[in-house]
Structure formats: C-alpha cells, structure tokens
C-alpha cells in the first residue's frame, strides 16, 4: 500500500471471524480421502472432530479458515487460499511479513524495496493492497496511514492469504483479498518452550523466547508467553531498527466445552529504519554520473525518527452447546502511538549531482476497538447437510494526527552531508477522526454427496466524522452496502475438486464528488468490487501434497477520478485485474517441504489507460527443503529457493512510462538437530539462511508521478545472511 504524503481516507475492513485465529487452532491428524473409500471425510465430520480434540500440534497446512470462517479443508474450499505454516517460516528464517509471503502466487512484494521501508508490511495481492487481520480482527490503519501496527512474525503460528473479494463475510475489504495472521497461544502440553538467538549481516541481533504449559495440574488453566528483542542496521547507511515485544496469554477451560483466552501484547519500536528511497534517475535510469549505490541514504540521520508504541489486549470466548451448535465471541482493544519525522528526496535533481529534498513530521495516536460474535451449527434437510453461521461484528476508531511539512537542504550525492540544520517544518494537517462500523452476516454451506454449495451475504453500515482543526471544518460519511458470495465445488473421490465462485466487495473512500463543476458537491460513495473465479484443486490421496490452479477476473468500479482543475472527483474509475495462478504445496511429504507458485496477471486502470501503479505482471517461485531421515547426516535439513518477479509498472516519468525490469533472486537454508550428533545435545539445533544468495543488484519497485515531478525507486534487498542457535524442551 502506498502511503501518500497527501492525507487520504481511512481504509476500513470489517472484522474477521475468530476461526481465522489462534483461539481455534485445534487440530487433528490429516485425514485425506483414499480412493474408493465408501466413507469420505467430509467438512462436517472434520469440523466436529476438531471441536472435540485437544490442542496439541499446529493445524495442518491442508486446512484453512479464512475463506469460510470454519476449519474447511482447502480441497473443499471454492476459493484460492495460501497457507504459510510456522515450520515454513522457521525454515526460511523470515523476519517480517513481506519475507513470509514472497513465495505466494499473485503477490507483488516489497513495494518499498526489500532492504528498506520495513516498518510496514506493504505488498499487493492480485494488484490491490491487502488488509491484514490478526487473530480474526482487523488491524486498523490510521487516517494517514503512518500509525499502523506491525506484527512481529516470531509471535505468529501461521499465515493465511485469502485471494479475491471477501466482503461477504468480512465487510469493508480490498477486491484483491486479505491476509489473516494467527497468534501462538497455549497448547495441551504440560510444559514446553524454546529460546533462539540469531545473528547476521548488517549487525543483526535477535533473541526470541517462547514458553508455556499448565498453570493448574489438570490443565484447566494454561499459559503461554513469547517475546523478542531484536535490532539491525538496514542496507542504507546510518539507518537501522530496534524492537521489543512481549505477548502473554492465558486460556481457561482446558478441554471443556467452554473456554476463555486472554491475550496481551506490548511492542515498542524505538527506531524503525527510513521510509525514503532513491531518485528514479540514478537507480532505474542511468544519470549523468552513473548509478547511485545501494546503500545511498537520502535523509538526515540527526533528524530521522520513527518511534512506535503498540499495546493490545484480546479476549476469545468459545462455547460448545452440543456436537452441532457453538457460539464464539472475541474482541480487541489496541492503542498505537507514533512519532515520525524524516527528510526525503523530492524525486528530482536541482543540478547534475544535487538532489532536492523535503521534510515531513507527524504525531499520531489511535484507539481501536473491534468485536466479532457468531453462532455456528449443523442441520439436515432431507439429503442435504447444512453448515450454517450467523454473525455480528463491530469496529470503531478514534484517531488524532498533527502533521508538519517543509523544505530541507539539497543533498550532494557525491559528498553527502548528513548533519545539516533542518528547518522546522510548518503545520500541515491537524485532524481528529472518529469512525464506526457494524455488520451482520450469514452463510450456509450445503453438502449433497460430494457437491458443496456455499452462499454468504452481509450488510454493513459505516459512519465517519472527521474534524479539521486547522480550518474548523468537518466531514461526514455514512454509507451502507450489501455484499454476497456464491460458489460451487465438486470433490471427486480420487482427489480432484473443480470449483467456480462469484464474490463482491466494497471499500469506503474519501473525496468530494461533483459532476456539475462544483454547483453540487457530496462525499464519495464506496468503491465496489466483484470477481469471477474458477479453478481446480487436487490433493494426492493419503498425503499433504496439494495442487491448485485458478483463473480470475476482478473489476473495481466507482473509483474516484480527478476532474481537471476543479479540485473535485467523479466516481467513474474502473480497475480490472485478470490472471491465472498455480500453486503446489506439501508439508511434510516424504521429509520434503515444497512450495511452488506461478502467476500471470494484468491489472489495468481505465481512467489512465495504463496498468495500475506498482502492479506487476506476475511472479514465479520454487522453494524446497529436505531433511535427511537416516544415515550419518540424519537430522540435517537443507534447501533453497528461487523467486522470479516479472516486470511491473511504476507510473509515468518525464521520459514516459516507467517499467521496472524483471528479476530473479535465490535463497538458501540449512538446519541441523544436534541431538543426532550427541544425545547430550537433546533439544539443541543450529541453522543458517541467506536471502539473495548471489547478491543480485536490482530495483524492486518504482513510484512515479511526472505531473508532480516526483520519481522514486526502491532497491531490492541485498545479500543478507544469518545464523541461529536454539534450545527447545
């Protein structure tokens, strides 16, 4: 998501169901349907079994809950979903969400480059920005998008990427899809824990700890605490990041029909890198002096600051009435406070070797409250089996922001001076924003033999009130919208599942709309999205090997388009995304973890006649990791991957259209369980990984607006190696 330096509206998405998150991380052994079996393992029987079993192992990679808000097997889900497990994240040693999703079809990662701009998780899904949910609840952006939560990946149990419109269950959302994160919570183990220490290039240091177990002898009360202390310099000179995070949780109720989980988190980022980039001329396009180095820093170290404090508390309550009906409710309150100031290049040169710069500063504070409640049950009507769900959710935000903007001294790129006096920026914006959203939704999954039909419908009401304290004006919005989804899937007994689905979405947007030159003005209506998707899924019977292929057509209508020289907009924009995706995933499969992905997409903005800015034409990736099961090297795991990104559109520059060239980079990982070396080393393990193994020099993305004279690019992540040692019990 591009965070404009011009104020934009609050992009809100409705709260997701609790099944997306850790409270429902109950699991059972995978029960794939064997060819010729007379008693297929259905979604209904798996769901009932899951409710009765203890929490012990992590949920299988062949189960996902984000598409239907239930633990439906992926092979029976009529929508594209990618699951990234904790094991896969550990194997690849991911440090942030951008790194976690790099091997996913349909993702355009690292919109701010892989080595800088890491304070936010910014990527596009099927050409559109994707909202993030944590433990089933929306992580709300601030009105200007600077006070945004970032979840440290060390506290995550899994990541699910739901592709395509999801408003029928989640409300306000992107037509490209959403990302659902699940926290680690207490399991049924009496005592467990791990401590890992990591060091690496760019002065990386990291210590992660995760402990849990029973508080009472019978396991009625359980706990889990995980935390991290970490820091690293970025690949840009004079910049770096530091973080402290701790997440305690307690679960009451043991294995009974009623459970309550209280989950807290406090995260402090005293610094978090820079948000700048490099000018297009000198990075993507050769300048008169050649190219700027990859460690070029456009800011001022004495002025640079990004400080974020984030505290949150979540409750999760589940009650099972009987084998057929259950109730769940959950909610979260979080408080985010940021202080941000930076000097950044303005995207153009004032002379051959001198770069124009500007200064910006903001202080933001948001209070966010989110709830979601639902009833779920199973009923029969003749030969039909229904998995039904009825829910209500509510979300509100109170946000304040004071922003400053001004000029900054020019920077000589050959002899940069990072200790210049920076003039105090002038007041720019001063806003208070209050927003409220409520939604009701329902879903019915109908099973008849091997045919599964799913229908979902939802109504949303959204209200926003913004006060401009500088000009003493107010802006109000109160749209409502009905969205729906319908799908059909047939699950053959030999493992093949063809499906088709249609789904819709909506997103509130901010702006003044006029079609008569300003004689009548109103606030903008939401943009609307719709998608038609068809595909095939195949799960090899008796294994976790899952193959998926899907084709899709997305349209986003009612998009705001500026009316020249008026200051108003018209709701005439149309963006459409067409593509094909293929993914293969197996974990484990004969001691092999395998992920392969290919996507081809075309994202077009009809208002400009060009592709959507920062949208790529597709990607391809392959990652494989094999662990030796026996012999002298038993316990040794090794593997690697390749990530290919097709060219992407970066906007319009002074010389014409900006196209970022395709690139391919390679990664490698190795792990070893030291118990196989000596029984006295039980619980100890070591590992290492390298991203961009061959240190390829490439531009990851560009963002160019020639009409404003702003032309930015972002270098990709340089070679980055790290090693770790850990102990678990």
N, C-alpha and C positions, 0 to 999 in steps of 0.2 A: 504494500500500500504506500503510495507516495504521500508524504506529509507536507502539504503545501505550506509555504510561508504566508499565504493568504488564508484567513480564517475560513474554515468550511464547516459544514453541518455535522451534527452528531450522528455517526452511523450506528444505529442500534439494531441488534438482532435479538430475537426472543430467546428466552431461556430454554435450554435443552433438558431433557428428562434425566433423571438420576441414573437410569440404566447405563448412560454413557460413561459413568464414572465409577470410582473405585468402590463405593459402597456396595455395588452389586458385582464385585469381582469374584463371585462364586464360580467354581469351575468343575468340570467333570472330565474324565478321560474322553478323548475324541472317539466318536462312535460313527465312523463313516459307513455308509450303506454298502454292503457287499453285494456284488452282482448276483441276482437270483434269489435274494433273501425275500421271504414272504412277509416279514415284519419290518418295514422300513422305519428307521429312526426319524421321526418327524420333528418339526419345530416345537409342536406342543409337548411331546414327550420329553424332549431335551429340556425345555423350559421348566417343566415340573420337576425333573430330576435335579436341575441346577438349584432350584429353590431349597431342596431337601439336603443337599450335600454341604459338607463343611468347607470353609475357606482354607485352602492349603496352597495349591500350586497356582501359578498365574493362569489367566484364561487363555484358552487355545487361540492360536493365530487364525484358525478357521471359523471363529465366532466373532461377531461384531454387533454392537448395539446402537450405533449412531443412526443407521438408516431407518429402523423401525421402533426405536426405544424399547427393544427387547433383545434377549440373547438369541437372535436368529442366526443359524449357520449361514456363512457367506454364500454357500452353494444354493441357498433358498432365498437369497435377498435380491430383489429385482432392481438393483442399483449398483453402481461402481463404488466400492469401498476398499481402501488400502489400510492394512493393519501393520503397524511397526511395533514390535514387542520390546520389552525391556532387554531381553537377551540380544536382540539385533542392535539396539543402541549401545550396549556394553561392548559388543564385538567391534563396532566401528568407532568406539570412544567418542561419541558425539558430545559436544559441549553446549549446543544450543539447538533450538527447534529447526532453524534453517538447515543445519547439517543433518538433522534427523530425516527430513523429507526429501533430500536430494535424489534418492533412488526411487522416486514415485513418478508414475506416468501422469502427464498433464500438469506438472508443477513447473513454473518458471521461478527458480530460487534466486536468492541473493540479489534482490532488486537494488540494494545499496552496496553490492560487492560482497565477496566472502570474507575479506580481511578487515573491513571497516564497517561502520554502521551497525554493529552487532547489538546495540541497546534495544532494538525492536526485532520482532520476528516478521520479516517482510518478504512475502512471496505471492505469486499469483497462481490461481487454480482455474484451469480452462480459460485463462485470460483475464480473470477478475480477482480482485482482492478477496481474501477469505477470512471471515471472523474466526476467533478462537474461543472455545468453551473449555473450562476447567471443571472437572467433576460435575458435569451436566449443566453448569451455569455460565452464562455469557460473561467473558472478560470485557468490560465496557471501556471504550476509548473515551478520552476527554474530548471536549468540543473541538479543540485544535489539534488533537492527536499527539501531544507530547507527554502527557501524564498517562502512560499506558503501562499496564502490568506486563512483566516478562517472567514466565515460569522457568525456573532452573530445571533442566532436564534430569538432574540427579534425583528429584523427588517424584518422577513420573514412573508409572508401571507400564503404560502403553500409550500409543498414539493411534487414533483412527482418523482417516481422511475420507470424508463423505463428499462425493462429487456430484454436482448438479444442484438445482434448486431444492431447498429443504424447508421452505416456509410453512408447508402444510403441517409440520409438527413443531417447528422452532420459531415461527414468526419472521420478523424482520431479518433478512439474510441475503447474502450475495447469490446471484444466479450461478456462480461457479462452484459453490459448495462451502463446506466448513471443516474446521479441524477440531477434533474432540480429544482432550487430554484427560488421563485418569491418574489420580494420585496414588501413591503407595499408602495402604492402611494395614491395620493389624490382620494377621492370618491366624490359623488354628495351631501354629507351632508354639510349644510351651516357652521356648527361649531361642532366639536367633539374632544374628547381627552380622555386620561387616564394616570394615574400615579400609579405605583405599586412599593411597597417596599417589599423586600424579605430578610429573614434572616434564618440561618440554621446551621447545624453541620459543623465542620471544619472551623468555623468563616466565614461562607458565609455572604456576604452583597451584595445587588443588588438593584439598583433603575432604573426603566425603565419608560420612558415618551414617549407619542405618541400624537401629536396634529395636527389638520388640519382644513381645511374649505375653504371658499371662500375668495379670495383677492378682487374681484370685486362683486358688488351686484348681477349681473346676472350670476355669476359662470363661466364667460369666463376664468378667471384665478383662479386657485386653488392651494393650497399648502398642504404639509404635512411634518412634522419633527418628527423623532423618534430618540431616543438616549438611551444609557445605561452607567452607571458607576457600575462596579462590581468587586469583588475580593473574593478569597477564598484560604485557605490552602488546599493542597492536602492531601491524606491519608498517604503520605510518610512524615516522619519528615523533618522539615527545608525547605520545598518547598511550593510554592503557585503560584497564578496567579492574575493579575490585568488587567483591561481593561477599556478604554474609547472609545465610538463610537458614532458618530452622523451622521444622514442621512437626509438631507433636499431634498425636491423635489418640483417642480412647474410644473403644467400642464396648457397649453394654448390651448384654443379652445372650452372649455366647452363640449357641446353635439353635436357640429357641425361635419361636415364630415372630417375636418382636425384638428388634434391635435398634439401638441408637448409637450413632457415631458422631463425635465432636472432633473436628479437625481444625487446627490453627496453623497460621503461617506468619512469620515476620521475615521480611527481606530488606536488606539495606545495601544499596549500591552507592558508595561514596564517590565513585567516578565510573564512567562507562564509555570511554573512548571518545571519538569525534564523530560528527554527523556529516562532515564535509566530503568532498570528492576531488576530482581534478578537472580542469577545463577540457572540453572535447578536443580542441586543438592543442596538441601536445600529448594526447593519450590515444584516442581512436584515430585521429588525423594528425599527420606529421606537422609540426610547427617549423618555423624558420631555423630554430636551434635543434630540432630533432624531437625527441620524446622525453617527457618527464619520468623520473624514476618511480618505481612502485612504492617507495617509502615517502613520496612527496607529501608534505603536510601543508595545507592551505590556511591554517588558522593561526592562533597565537596562544602559546602554552600558558602564559600568565593570566589570560582572560578566560580560557576554556574551562567550562564546568558543566557537569551533569550529575546531579545528586537526586537519587530516588529512594523514598521510603514507602514500603507497602506492607500493610498489616491486614490480615483477613481471618475471619472465623466462619466455619461452615458447620451446619448440622445436617444429618442424614437419618431419617427415621423410616423404618420399614416394618410393616405388619402383615403377616400372612393369616388370613381368616381360615382358609382351608386349602385343599390341593388346587382349587380352581380360582380363588379370588384373593387379591392382595391390595394393599394401599401403601403408597410411599409419598413422603414429602421431604423436601430439603430446601435449604436457603443459605445465603451467604451475605455477610456484610464485609466490605473491604474499603480501605482508606488508602488513597495514593497521593503522595505529595512529591512534587518535583521542582527542582531549581535548575534552569538551563540557561546557559549563555555561550555564545560561540562567535568567532569570526570565520567567515567562509568566503570562498572566491565567488565573484559575481558571474562567472561563466564567460568572461571575455578579457582581452588584454588591452591596456591603455597604450602600450608600446610593445616592441618585439619581445622584451623579456620582463615586462612588468604586468602583474595581474591585479585587476580591480577587485576590491573586497568590500563586504558589508558586515555589520554586526547585528546580532539578534539576542534577545534575552526574554525569558518567560518565567513566571512563578505560577504554578498550577496546583490545585487541590481538589480532589474529587471524593465524594462519599457515594458508594454504590450499594444498593440493596436488591437482592434477587431471590425469588421463591419459585418453586415448581412442585405441584402436587398432582397425583394421578391415582385412579383406580384401574386395575387390570384384572381380566378374568377370562375363563374358557367356558364356552357354552356350545351346545349342539342343537341344530335344527335339521332333523332328518338325517340325511347322509353328510351334511356339512358340519365341519368343526370350525368354530369362530374363536380367534384370539382377539379380544376386544380391549380397548383402552379409552378412558375419558380423563382429560386433564385440564388444569388451570394453572397459569403462571403469571407472575407479576414482577416488574422490574422498575426501579427508579434510580435517578442520579441527581445529585446536587453538585455543581461544579463552579469553581471560580478561577479566573485567569486574568493576570495582568501581564501584558506583553510590551516589549520595547524594541525599537528598530532604529538603526542609524548607519552612518558610513564608518569605514575603517581605513587605515593607511594602506596604500597599494603595497604589493609584495614583489620584490625582485626574485624571480625563480632561480637565478644562478647563485645569488648571495642572500638567502632569506634571513630576515631579522625577526625573531620570534619574541622579542622583548620590547616592542614598540608601545608607546602610550596609546590606548584605545579610547576615543571619546565616549562619554557616557551616552548610550542610546536614548532616544526620546520616547515618551509614552506612545504606544501604538494601538493597543486594544485593552479594554477593561470590561470583562463580561462576567455575569452571573447567569447560569443556566440551570433550570430545573426541568426534568423530563420524567414522564411516567408512561408505562406501557402495560397493558393487560391483554391476555389472550386465553381463549378456550379452544380445545381441540379434541378430536375423536378419531379413532382408527379401528378398522376391522380387517383382520387377516383371515380369509376364508380358505379352508383346506377341503378339497374334494379329491380323494385318492392322491395323485401326485401333482395335481394342479393347485397353485396358490394364487389367489386374487387378493390384492391389497387396495384399500381405499382409505384416504385420510382427508380431513377437512378441518379448517381452522378459521376463526375470526379474531382479528386484532384491533385494538384501539390504542392509539398513541397520542400523547399530548406533550408539547414542549413550550416552555416560556423562557425567553432569553431577554435579559436587560443589558443594554449598552450603557455603562456608567459614564462613558466619556461624552456621549451625545444625548443622554437621558431619553433613549428610545427603547421600545420593547418590540419583540417579535414573537408571534404565537403560531403554533401548528397543532392541528388536531385531526389527522387523517385516520381512517379505518379501512381495513381491507380483508377480503375473504380470499384464501388460497386453498388449493387442493392438490391431490395427487392420486393417480390410479395406475396400477401395474398388474401384470400377469406373468407367471413363471410356471414352467412345467419341469419337474425333476425326474428324469429318467433313472431307472434302477442301475444303469451302468455308469452313472456319474455325471451325465450331461444335463445342463439346465439352460435352455433358451429363455429369454425374457424380453419384455417390452414395457416401458413406463413413460408416463407423462406427468410432469410436475410444474408447479408455478412458484413464484417468489415475489416479494416486494421489499423496497428499501425507502425510508423517508429521505428526502433531500431538501437542502436549504437553498433558497433563492427567490428573487422577485420575478414574477411572470407577468408579462403584458404582451398582448397581440395588437394593440392599437396605439403604439408609440408612447405609452405611459398614461393614457387617459384613465384607464382602469388597471389597477395593479392588485395582484393577490400572491399569496405564498404558494410555493411549488407543491404539487401533488407528488406522491411517491413514484419512483420508477418501478416498472413491472417486468418480471422475467418469466420465461416459460422454456421448457426443454422437452424434447422428444428423444428418448434413448432406447436403443435396442442392443442386445448382446448375447453372448454365450459364455457359460461358465462350465468348467469341467474339473471335478475332483477325482483323482485316481483312487478307486475303492481301497480302503484299508490303509490309506496314507494321508499325510497333510499336504500333499502336492496339489495346488490349486492353480488353474489357468483361467484367466478371464480376458475377454475381448469385448469391446463396446464401441459403437458409433453414436454420435450425439449431434444435435442441432439446438443451440441456445439462442434466444432472442431477448434482448433487454430493450424495452420501449419506454416512452415517456421521459427519456433522458434530457436533461437541461442542455440547451444550446444557446450560446450568447447571441443576442441581436446587436449587430454592429453599431457602435457609437450611441447606444441608448442606456447602458447600464442594466438592462433587463434581459430576461431569458425567455425562450419559448420551449415548450415541452414537446419538441419534435424530433429529438435524437433517437437513433436506433443503432444498437450494437449487436452484432450477431457473431457467434462462435460455433464453428463446425470442426469436427475432428474424429479421430479414431485412436483408441488406446488398447494396449495389450500388456498384461502383467502375468508373471509367473512367480509363485511364492511357495516355499517349502521350509518348514521348521518344526522339528528336525526331519530329515529324510535320509536315512542310512548315514547318520553322522554328518550330514551336509545341511548347511543353511544356505538357501538360494533365493535371490531376488533378481528378477529381470523385468525390464519395463521398456516400452516403446510407445511414443505418442506422436501424432501428426495433427496439427491444428491450424486453423485460420481464423483470426479474430479481426473483425472489420468494423470500423466506425463510419456509418453512413454520413454523418454530419461533416466529416472532413474528407471522405473518400479514401482514407488511409487506414492502415491497421490501428488497433488500439495501442496507445503509447505503452511501452515496456512489455508488450506481449510478444512471445516467441512463437516460432513455427513448429515447435515440438522438441522432444528430447528422447534419448535412449540411454539405458544404463544396465549394467550387469554386476552383481556382487555375489561372490561365492566364498564360503568359509567351511573348511573341512577339519574335523577333529579325529586324530588317529585313535582307533578303538583298542588297539593291542600292539604288541611288539615293543622294541626298545624305546620308541617315540610315543608310547601311549600317553594320552592326555595333552599332546601337542596339537594346538589348533592354528591353522594358517589360512590365509586367503587374501583376496583383493577384489578390486572393482574398477570399472571404467564408467565415467559419466560424460555423456555427449550432449551438448546443447546446440540446437540449430540456431540460425541467425534470428535476431529479434529486432523489432522496430523501436527506435529511440526518439522519434519525433522529427521535427523539421528544423534544420540548421540554416545558417546563412547561405550555404552552398547547395542545399537541397535536402532530400530525405536522409535520415540517419539510420543506417543498418549496422548493428553490432555483429561482427563475423561469428560463425560457428566455432566451437572449441571442444576439445576433449581432454579430460584430465584423468589421472589414475590414482587409486588409493591402495593401501596395503595394511594388513593387520596380522598380528601373531599373539597367541596366548598359550600359557603353559601352567598346568596344575602341578605344583611342586610335590604333591603327595606321591606322584609317580616316581619322583627322584629319591625320596626318603619318607618313610611313614612318620617320622618325627616332624615333618613339614605339613601335616594334615591341615587343611584349611587355607594354606598359603597359595597364592597364584601371582604370576607376573604377566605382563603384556606390553605391547608396543603397537603404535599405529602411525601411519604417515598419510596425510592428505596432500594431493597434488605431488605425487611421488617424484616426478621429473621436473618440478619447479617451472611449469609452463607459464609464460608471461602472456596474459590475456586480459581483455576488457570484458567484464561480466555484464554490464548494463550501462545504458545512457538515458539521459532525460533532457530533451532539448526543446526550447520554445523560442524560435527565432524572432517572433514578434515582440518578445520581451528582452531579447538579447542575452538569454540565459541558455548556456550549452554545457551540461555537466556529464561526466562519465565516472565510472567506478571500476577500479582494477579488481580482478578476481583474487582469491586467496592464494598467497604464495605457498611454497612447500612448508608444511607445518608438521613436525614430528613430536611425539610424546611417548613417554613410557610410564608404566604404573606398577605398583606392587600392592597387594591387598591380602587381607585376612578375613575369613568368614567362619561362623560357627552356627 
